[in-house]
Amino acid sequence: MALTALDPRTALVVIDLQAGIVAAPTQPYSGAEVVARTVELADAFRAQDLPVVLVRVSFAADGADLVPGRTEAGRPGGTRPEGWDVIVPELAGHSGDITVTKHNWGAFHGTDLDVQLRRRGVTQIVLTGIATSIGVESTARAAHEHGYHVTLVTDAMSDMDPEAHRGSVARIFPRLGETGTTAEVLDLLAKTR
């Protein structure tokens, strides 16, 4: 499906572009490529006075706020290095940006993301980030369920598992919204403003 429209109040929502996640090996794009494309988008959104939301995942040192429940994969263990949950410097430091800290895969459950967006009249979100099949997909699903128009920037996201990335892009995202490239979103943003 081709990218068709950006609503007048569209927000860029950036998932987990933080030190510890961007440093991980990802495919089909490196963390640096995802960050660079997201920076282009964030700059364009800011120039149009549209909201930029930087979502990070963080957990208490004792793991008390990890999502409970048994899984076959187990629960993440050990302590994370100092600063692993800090938003990358290329995106940080813009006073008008909204920062959301999540303790789950998706950015809606247990956060004030929906309230932040609705107070600003946002009806559409454009998603980027790492990992495609985890944080990005979970957030896209919730955004769709919350009634937002969803646009997924497929060259500004990546995954630790290339098959999972391809599965999300090919099978899941077309059911949740529209997909496009960074260039396509930037072009549409320029044409609609």
Secondary structure, 3 states (H helix, E strand, C coil): CCCCCCCCCEEEEEECCEHHHHCCCCECCCHHHHHHHHHHHHHHHHHCCCCEEEEEECCCCCCCCCCCCCCCCCCCCCCCCCCCCCECCCCCCCCCCEEEEECCCCCCCCCCHHHHHHHCCCCEEEEEEECHHHHHHHHHHHHHHCCCEEEEEEEEEEECCHHHHHHHHHHHHHHHCEEECHHHHHHHHHHHC
